[in-house]
Every structure is written in C-alpha cells, then in structure tokens.
Amino acid sequence: MAETNRFGLPLLAAAQAQKHVTVNEALVRLDTVAQMQVRADDWEVPNAVSSEGEAHVVGPVASGVWAGQEGKVAVFVNGGWIFLTPQIGWRAWNSILGAEIVFDGVEWVRYAAVVAAGGAATLQRVVEIDHVIGAEAVSVTTAVIPAKAQVIGVTARVTSALTGTGVSSWSLGVAGAGDRYGSGLGLALNSFARGLSGAPVTYWADTALEITPDAGSFDGGSLRLAVHFTELVVPRAV
C-alpha cells in the first residue's frame, strides 16, 4: 500500500473497496504523530490492558507483541498494536518522564535542546524536588545537582511556611557558597526564590543544596526546589 513520506499515512488506491478502512487508519496515525504524546519510551512489553490510542516508544530489548519493534512508536488501535517508524527530528511528550524526547535518526534522546547526526546532544533539564525542613541550623537536600551539570540557576517556592526561633529570612546555595542562589528570602507560604548563577556554574560532582537561616535555627517548613541546568552528551561510539 502506498504511504505518505513523512508520517506513513496510507493512501487510497484508485477504485479501492472499503475506503473507510484506509482513511480511518490514516486518521489514527495522524492523531498519534501530530502533537505526539507517548506514555513512556523505555517499556519493552505493553501492559496486559491498554487503552485505545495509547502510544509508546518501544524500549531497547522488546519482546512479545513488541518484539523486533525497538525504537518505533507503538499505538494501540482496535485491540492491537500498529507501529510507526520515526524520522529524524520527530518529537514527543513523554508523559511519565514529564519531558520531551526527540529522535536523532538512530535513537530517542530525552531532554534534548539540539542533537547532531553523530549522537552528540545538548540537554536542557529541570530537576524538581520537595524538601522538608526539620529542626536544624542548616537544612541540606539530597544531591539534586548531578555531576557535570552546568547550572543556569535554582528556583524555589515555600510550600509550607518556614519557622524557627530567631529566623526572619533564609538563604539558598551550596556548601561554601550558602547564598549563591538567593538571600533575604521570605518565610511565608508561596514566597519564592529565582536565583541565577550569574555566569553558569559547572558542578563536577553530585551536589546538594543548602538552606540557611539568617539567624537562629529552623524548626519546620517545606520548599519545592528546582535546579535548571544544561548537560552535554558526547557523540555515540563508532
């Protein structure tokens, strides 16, 4: 059956019977690839029960009904799966990941701002965490900044008012630079920080954020913290 070049939509043949079958399949494919959203890009077998129109990028070692379809877009239609072959530059929203993925001609790349033919890529990411502050002089998060990340800035939102004896404001930073991303910040619910690095700062090891009171010590509260950063991916092996 003849298909369109970009999306592989089936074309009607002259004097074709049951034209609606071909037209409906073309509409289903178009509905999938336009503003594409997939549930995941790393599953290797589907759920036992899938919903009509559900789409995935098939994972790297697929089996069962997805066997041999690695990297293709699988769409559940009329009780079965159809598979679309991606072209370079296709993009999709990965709903589980909460981020965009792009096909570079060989593989799907997460968080890519730009990709090159040889596999090199520039990634733009935001890692967001919720952090609870206990009774402490300085509150330290998990190592939320990954090694080799070039951090553009860190933002924060107070999700539960920060409290503590003698505390009237707080600073946001890292070990050795406790106010790199803000100081004199508010304690009340929905107070926020928008801290830019000035010049982007590269962190060579996994790094935690630090929340420091201006005086005294904390005894409670919570923050939603987001690290905004760039990562570099080297060209793929040859």
C-alpha positions as CSV (number, residue, x, y, z in Angstrom):
1,M,0.0,0.0,0.0
2,A,1.3,3.5,-0.9
3,E,2.1,5.8,2.0
4,T,2.9,9.4,2.6
5,N,6.6,10.2,3.0
6,R,6.7,11.8,6.4
7,F,4.1,10.2,8.6
8,G,3.5,6.9,6.7
9,L,-0.2,7.6,6.2
10,P,-1.9,5.0,3.9
11,L,-3.1,6.4,0.6
12,L,-6.3,5.4,-1.2
13,A,-5.9,3.4,-4.3
14,A,-8.0,4.0,-7.5
15,A,-11.3,2.2,-7.3
16,Q,-10.4,0.8,-3.9
17,A,-13.1,-1.0,-1.9
18,Q,-13.8,-0.3,1.8
19,K,-12.1,3.1,1.5
20,H,-13.1,3.9,5.1
21,V,-10.6,1.4,6.5
22,T,-7.7,3.1,4.8
23,V,-9.0,6.6,5.7
24,N,-9.6,5.7,9.3
25,E,-6.1,4.2,9.7
26,A,-4.6,7.3,8.2
27,L,-6.6,9.5,10.7
28,V,-5.4,7.3,13.6
29,R,-1.8,7.7,12.6
30,L,-2.2,11.4,12.1
31,D,-3.9,11.7,15.5
32,T,-0.8,10.0,17.1
33,V,2.0,11.9,15.4
34,A,0.6,15.4,15.5
35,Q,1.4,16.9,18.9
36,M,2.7,13.4,19.7
37,Q,2.4,12.2,23.3
38,V,3.7,8.8,24.4
39,R,3.2,7.2,27.7
40,A,6.8,6.0,28.0
41,D,10.0,5.4,25.9
42,D,11.6,2.5,27.8
43,W,8.9,-0.2,28.2
44,E,9.8,-3.4,26.4
45,V,6.4,-5.1,26.8
46,P,3.0,-3.4,27.0
47,N,0.6,-3.6,29.9
48,A,-1.8,-6.5,29.9
49,V,-4.6,-4.0,29.4
50,S,-4.1,-1.0,27.1
51,S,-6.4,1.8,26.2
52,E,-7.5,2.8,22.7
53,G,-5.0,5.3,21.2
54,E,-2.3,4.6,23.9
55,A,1.1,5.2,22.4
56,H,4.7,4.3,23.4
57,V,8.2,4.4,22.1
58,V,9.2,0.8,22.2
59,G,12.2,0.1,24.5
60,P,15.6,-1.3,23.6
61,V,15.0,-5.1,24.1
62,A,11.4,-5.6,23.3
63,S,9.5,-8.9,23.4
64,G,6.1,-10.4,23.0
65,V,3.9,-8.4,20.6
66,W,6.5,-5.7,20.5
67,A,9.4,-8.0,19.6
68,G,11.5,-6.5,16.8
69,Q,9.9,-3.1,17.0
70,E,12.5,-1.3,19.2
71,G,12.5,2.5,18.8
72,K,9.3,2.6,16.9
73,V,6.1,4.3,18.0
74,A,3.6,1.7,19.1
75,V,-0.1,2.7,19.0
76,F,-2.9,0.6,20.4
77,V,-5.7,0.6,17.8
78,N,-8.8,-1.7,17.6
79,G,-7.5,-4.2,20.1
80,G,-4.0,-4.5,18.6
81,W,-0.8,-2.6,18.0
82,I,0.4,-0.7,14.9
83,F,4.0,0.5,14.7
84,L,5.2,3.8,13.2
85,T,8.8,4.2,12.0
86,P,10.1,7.6,13.3
87,Q,12.1,10.0,11.2
88,I,14.9,12.3,12.3
89,G,13.5,15.3,14.2
90,W,10.3,13.7,15.4
91,R,9.5,14.9,18.9
92,A,7.1,13.6,21.5
93,W,6.0,14.4,25.0
94,N,6.8,11.5,27.4
95,S,4.0,11.7,30.0
96,I,5.7,9.5,32.6
97,L,9.0,11.4,32.3
98,G,7.3,14.7,32.1
99,A,9.6,15.9,29.4
100,E,10.1,16.0,25.6
101,I,12.1,13.3,23.7
102,V,13.5,13.7,20.1
103,F,14.6,11.1,17.5
104,D,18.1,11.8,16.2
105,G,17.9,9.3,13.4
106,V,19.2,6.4,15.5
107,E,17.7,6.7,19.0
108,W,15.3,8.8,21.0
109,V,17.0,11.4,23.2
110,R,15.5,12.7,26.4
111,Y,15.6,16.5,27.3
112,A,17.4,17.4,24.0
113,A,17.5,21.0,23.1
114,V,19.6,20.2,20.0
115,V,21.0,16.9,18.6
116,A,23.7,16.2,16.0
117,A,23.8,13.4,13.4
118,G,26.7,11.6,15.3
119,G,24.8,11.4,18.5
120,A,26.1,14.5,20.3
121,A,23.4,16.5,22.1
122,T,22.8,19.4,24.4
123,L,20.3,18.6,27.1
124,Q,18.2,21.2,29.0
125,R,16.8,19.8,32.2
126,V,14.9,20.9,35.3
127,V,15.1,18.6,38.4
128,E,12.4,19.5,40.9
129,I,12.2,18.1,44.5
130,D,10.1,18.7,47.6
131,H,12.2,19.3,50.7
132,V,11.0,19.1,54.3
133,I,13.0,21.2,56.8
134,G,13.4,19.9,60.3
135,A,14.9,21.2,63.5
136,E,18.3,22.2,62.2
137,A,20.7,25.1,61.7
138,V,21.3,24.4,58.1
139,S,19.0,22.1,56.0
140,V,20.7,20.1,53.4
141,T,18.9,18.4,50.5
142,T,19.8,15.3,48.6
143,A,22.4,15.6,45.9
144,V,20.0,17.2,43.5
145,I,22.6,18.7,41.2
146,P,24.1,15.9,39.0
147,A,27.8,15.7,38.3
148,K,29.0,17.6,35.1
149,A,25.9,19.8,35.1
150,Q,26.2,23.4,34.1
151,V,23.7,25.1,36.3
152,I,21.9,28.2,35.0
153,G,20.0,28.8,38.2
154,V,17.9,27.5,41.1
155,T,14.3,28.4,41.9
156,A,12.3,27.7,44.9
157,R,8.7,28.1,46.3
158,V,7.8,27.9,50.0
159,T,5.1,25.2,50.2
160,S,4.7,25.3,54.0
161,A,5.8,28.4,56.0
162,L,9.4,28.2,57.3
163,T,9.6,28.6,61.1
164,G,12.3,28.8,63.7
165,T,13.5,30.8,66.7
166,G,15.1,34.0,65.6
167,V,14.6,33.2,61.9
168,S,13.4,36.2,59.8
169,S,14.7,35.1,56.3
170,W,16.9,32.4,54.7
171,S,19.5,31.9,52.0
172,L,19.8,29.3,49.2
173,G,23.0,27.9,48.0
174,V,25.5,25.1,48.2
175,A,28.4,24.2,50.5
176,G,30.9,27.0,50.5
177,A,28.5,29.4,48.8
178,G,25.5,29.5,51.0
179,D,23.8,32.4,49.3
180,R,24.7,31.7,45.7
181,Y,21.0,31.4,44.7
182,G,19.5,34.0,47.0
183,S,19.5,35.6,50.4
184,G,17.0,37.6,52.5
185,L,14.2,35.2,51.2
186,G,10.7,35.2,52.7
187,L,9.4,32.6,55.1
188,A,5.7,32.8,54.3
189,L,3.7,30.3,52.2
190,N,4.3,30.9,48.5
191,S,7.4,33.1,49.0
192,F,9.8,32.2,46.2
193,A,13.4,32.5,45.0
194,R,14.6,32.9,41.5
195,G,18.4,32.5,41.7
196,L,20.6,32.9,38.7
197,S,24.1,31.7,38.7
198,G,25.4,34.9,37.0
199,A,27.8,33.0,34.8
200,P,26.7,29.4,34.5
201,V,28.4,27.2,37.2
202,T,29.6,23.7,36.4
203,Y,29.4,21.2,39.2
204,W,31.9,18.3,38.8
205,A,30.4,16.1,41.5
206,D,26.8,15.4,42.6
207,T,26.0,18.3,44.9
208,A,23.3,19.1,47.5
209,L,21.6,22.5,48.0
210,E,21.7,24.2,51.4
211,I,19.0,26.3,53.1
212,T,20.4,28.5,55.8
213,P,18.5,30.8,58.2
214,D,19.7,34.3,58.7
215,A,19.9,33.7,62.5
216,G,19.0,31.0,65.0
217,S,17.8,27.7,63.5
218,F,14.8,26.2,61.7
219,D,12.1,24.1,63.4
220,G,9.9,23.4,60.4
221,G,8.6,24.2,56.9
222,S,8.9,22.9,53.4
223,L,10.2,24.0,50.0
224,R,9.8,23.0,46.4
225,L,13.2,23.4,44.8
226,A,14.1,23.3,41.1
227,V,17.6,23.1,39.5
228,H,17.8,24.4,35.9
229,F,20.8,23.1,34.1
230,T,22.5,22.0,30.9
231,E,24.3,18.7,30.2
232,L,26.4,17.7,27.2
233,V,26.2,14.3,25.5
234,V,29.3,13.1,23.6
235,P,29.0,11.6,20.1
236,R,27.9,7.9,20.1
237,A,30.6,5.2,19.8
238,V,31.6,4.1,16.4
